[in-house]
Amino acid sequence: MVKKSLMKKLLFISLLSLFFHILFISPLLGYGHTVIIKVVRISPDWMPFASTDGWTQAVSVRESKSIKYFEIAIWEETSSIHLYEFPNDYDPIYGKDKTDQQKIAYREQFALLNFPGLPNQKEAKSNFVKESFRSILDLITSRYPHSNYGLRFNGQGRPDGTLFNGILAPKHSQDFLHNWTSKIQSKLAFIDMDGSGIKGGLSDLNTFCPFSEFYIASDISDSGYNFDNWTVEKHKETEPDLKFFELIEDNSTLKQVLTKRIDLKKKVYNYSRKNMTKNKIEQAIYLYSCTSFQKLNALLEKKDITLPPHYDLYSILVGYGRSYISAFNKTIIKSIDNRNFFHWETKANGILTPYPADFKKELRTSSYPIVSF
């Protein structure tokens, strides 16, 4: 009897401990350790090579228990690609009262890899970037083989399946993403194209979604507006790179993390309401489920629908029946826009048809099927 009573007590304590862990400890662990690789393309008219500030100020917490940032700069001035691992105490205003040589030396001490000789010719440049990024991923994934991974790019772009403002061609983009996911034996958690470019294209989703769980982009250029009353506090409240570490620590699922990351745009739009309304600046951002997009894309391939170039896909699918609309709606799992500010003239519902018109045919020659791990 004593032995049975003791066993019951031990079982009760174990269950109580498990319940306590689920209720109180697990939420504190968040989504899980995530490595974010952020890519910036830096032209001389935006930022000289001798600068230490500007783009380096975009991230505040580069390393915590939940997150690790690596930053890749494509320097046009020096025709080189640099991988940086900046510490949390990196000083972006170090350059004040310093010579150019001193500023460069300070920033470059945090460069892990450097690839000089970036070609000017388009195809050669694309291949050079692909191979450079292969070496970069070799290093990063060897250090963090079991982490979640996300890719962020803040910059221009067209809805044509290219990466990094058109530098990386669609085929090389797929080679790059295939190499990455093969190394970690998992899809990327997300690809985030929330810059000023238009990357919510069918061609973009076709290129990126086989290698990612979620995709963030827009079918409208994110530019042309300002906060009605800009403050540092509002900037810190709404900038994704300043909030990611909190979102990952405070939420237990990837969908929750990215949904709340999308919600940051709602604050941006509200803080810019007067400016947007006065100038009729239409804005939207979308969180796409790549799994659902693959089902939508299968329907499009099966029907072999003729798509006019650079046109709102939803408006076309309305004429093809309920199943197509349902598949489209399941692809976009979260959207934020400013339609309630004023009447929109543009037809924009989240996905643009291929640009140029024959791009979909080009993608069909891809050697990479849907990735499954």
N, C-alpha and C positions, 0 to 999 in steps of 0.2 A: 504493500500500500504506500509506504513511504517513497519507494522508488517511482511508482506511477505518479504520485503527487509531485515529486521533484521534476519528472519529465514534463508534466502539464505546465508547471511554472516556467520551465525553460522554454517550452514552446510558446507560451504566452509572451514571455520577454522577447523572443525572437520576432514574433509577429508585431509586437508593439514597436520594436526597433525598426522593422521594415516599414511599418506605417509612418513612423516619424521621419524616416529617410525620404519616402515618397512625398510626404506632405510638406516638409520643411527644407530638406537638404537638396533634393533634385532640382527644384526651381532655381536654387542659387547657382547651380552648375551651368545653367543656360543651355544654349543650342550645342555647344561644343567648340573646341579650339578651331579657329578659322584663320587661314592664311589668305590675305588679300594682296593681290599683285596689282598695283596701280601703274598705268602707263600714261605718260605725258609726252606730247610732241612739242618741242620748244623751238620756235623760230626766232631769229635775231631781233625782229621788230617787236616781239612780245617780251623777250627776256634774254639779255646777253649772257654768254657763257660765264662771265665773271660774277654773276649775281649769286647771292646766297639766299635770297628771300623769294617772294612771289609764290611759285608753285610748291615750294618746300613748306609753306605755312598752312597748306590745306589740311594736313593731318596733325592732330594734337597728340593723341595716344597711339603710338606706333607699336607698342608691345604691352600686353597685359596677360592675365591668366587665360583670357578667352580669345585673344587676337594677336596677329603678327602681320605687320605691313612690310612689303618690299616695294620699292618704287623704281620704275624703269624710265629713264629719260632718253628720248630720241633727239639728240642735239643736232640741229641743222647747221649751226654756225661752225661746228668742228667736224661735221659729218661722222658722228660717232654715237654709239649706244652705250649707256652706263647703267649698271645695276647698283642701286644704293640700299644700304641698311642703316637708316638714320636712327639714332637713339631718341628716347623721349625728351632728353634735355638738349636736343639740337637747337642751336641758336640761329634763327633765320636773319636776325639783324646784326649778326657778327660783322658784316661788311662795312658798317659805319666807321669812317675814319681809317679804313684799311686799303692797301693797294690791291689792284686786281689779282696779282700773284698770290697775295695772302688770302684773299677771299676764295680763290679757286682751290688753294691748298687746303683750306679749312673744310670746304664741302667735299672735296675729292678723297679725303681721308676715310670717308664712309662708303666709298665706291668699292664694291666687291669684285666686279668685273667691268672691263672696258673693251669695246669692240670698235676700233677705228676703221676708217676706209669705207664708210657708207656710200655706195654708188649713187649717181644721179639718174642713171637710166632706170625706168620704171620697173621692168621685170627683174633686172639685176638687184635693184634696191629691195624688192619684195622678197627675193630669195635670201638676200643677206640678212634681212630682219628675221626671217624664219629660222635660219641656221643659228643666229645669235641667240634667239629666244630658246632654242633647243638646249644650248649650253647653259643658259640661265636656269632653265627648269631642272636640268641635271643637278645643279647645286642646291636649289631650294627644296626640291622633293626628296633629296637624300637627307636633308636635315629634318624635314617634316613629312615623313612618308604616310602618316596616319591621320593627318589633319583634313578638315574640310577646306575647299579652295574656292575663291571668288576672284573674278577679273573685273577691274574698273577702268574705264577710259573716259576722261573729260575732254572733249574736243569736237572738232567738226567731223562731218561724215555724211555720206549719201546712202540711201536705202538700196545698196547694191551688193551686199555680202562681203564687203571689204572690211578691214580693221585698221584702226589708228589713222583716221583721216585719209583713207584710200591707199596707204602705203602697202599694206599686206593684201595681196590679191585673194579672191575667194578661195581658189584651190590651195594657196599657201596658208590661208586662215584655217582651213580644215586640216591641213597637215599639222599645223601648230597645235590645234586643239586636240587632234587625235594623239599626237605625241604626248601631250600633257596628261590626258585621261588614261592613256596606256601606262604611264609611269605610276600613277596613284591608284590604278585599277578601280576607278570610280569616275562618275561624271562630276563636273564642277558643280558646286552648290548654286552659283549664279554667275551670269555675265551682265554687267551693269553699264549701259551706254548712256547714262543720264548726263550728257553734255549738251552742247548747243547744236549738235548735228541731228539729222533726221535718220534714225536707225530702226524705225518700226516698220520695216519692209518685209514682204514675203520672202525676198531673197536673203535678208538678214536672218530671219527665223529658220529658213531652209539650211543656211550655212552653219549657224551656231547651235541650234536646238538639239541636234544629235549628240552634243557633247556637254549639255548642261541641264540641270533640273529646272531652273527658272531663268528668265531673261527680262531685263528692264530697259525700256527705250520709249521713244515717242515717234509718232508719224507727223509731228509738227515741230519745227525748229524751236528749241528752248532758248530764246533770245529776244531782244528788243524791248525789254521792260526793266524797271527798277523798283526797289522798295519805295513805298510812299514816304517812309521815314526810316532810313537805314540806321541801324545801331549795331554795335559789336554783339550785343546780347542776342538780337534777332538772327544775326548771321550764325552764331554758335548754336542757336536753337534749331536751325534748319539745314545746316550743311551735313550731308551724309557722312563724310569722312571724319567729322568731329563727333558723330553720334554712334557709329557702328559698334564700337566696343561696348557701349551701354546696351544697345539693342540685342547684341549676341549674348551678353551676360544675363539680361532680364527676361529673355524669352526662350522657351524650351524647344520650339520647332522652327525650322527654316522658313516655313510659310509665315509664321508670326513675325519673325525678324524682318522679312522683306515687305510684308504688308505694312508694318509700322515705318519702315524706311520710305515706302511710297507715301505714307501719310504726311511725311515732312514737307512734301510739295504743296499739300493743301494749305499749310501755314505760309509757305512762300507766296502762293497766289493771294491769300487773304491779306498779307502784308503789302501786296502790290496792287490791290484792287483798284484804287483810283487811277493809277498809272495805266494799268491794263485796259480799264474801261474807257478812259479818255482816248487812248491810241488804238483801241480795238485789237489788242494783242491776244490772239487765240492761243491757248496753252493746254497741254494734256500730257500725262505720263501713264504708262501701263506696266503692270506686272503680268507677264505671260507664263503660263504653264507649258513647258516644252513637251511634256507627255501628251497633253491635250492637243497641242499643235500638230504632233505627228499624226494624230487621228484625223484632224482637219485636212492636213496635207494629203493623206491617203485618199480622202474623198475627192479632193481636187484632181489628183492624179488619175483616179478611176474614171471620173467624168471627162477628164481632159478639157476643162473649161478654157475657152479663149479669153485671155485677160488683157484688157487695154493697158498700156504702160502708165505707171505712176498714177494710179486711180484707187479710190477707196474700195477695198475688197468687200466690205459688208454691203455696200450699195449694190454690188454685182450679185452677191449671194442671195439677196432678197428674192430674186426671180427664180431661184433653184430649189426652193422648198424648205420645210421646217428642219430637216436633218442637218442641212448646211448651216443654218442660223444657230442651231443648238450647238454644233461643233465649234462654231466661231465664238459663241458666248462662253463656252467652257475654256477656251484658250486664254481669254483675258479674265483673270481671276480677281484683278483689282485695277481700278482706274481712277485717276484724279484729273479733273479738268475745271475750266472756269466758264462753262457754258451758262451758268446762272448769273454771270456778270453782265452779259449783253448778248445780242443775237449773233450767232456765228454765220459767216458766209461760206466757210469751207466745209466740204464733206470730209470728215475725218472721224473714224470710229476705231482706230487702233492699228490697222495693217494696210500698208500700201502695196499695190501690185508691183511686179518686177520692174526694175529700171536698170538697164534698158530692157526693151520688150522681149528679147530672146534670152534673157538671163536664166529663166527656168530651164530651158533646153540645155544650157551649158551645165547647170547643176546636175542634171540627170546623168552626166558622164562621171560624176564623182565616184571615187573608188571606196568611199566610206559609207556603209549602211548605218542604221541606227545602232548606237553603242549600247551594249547591255553588259552589266557587271553583276 
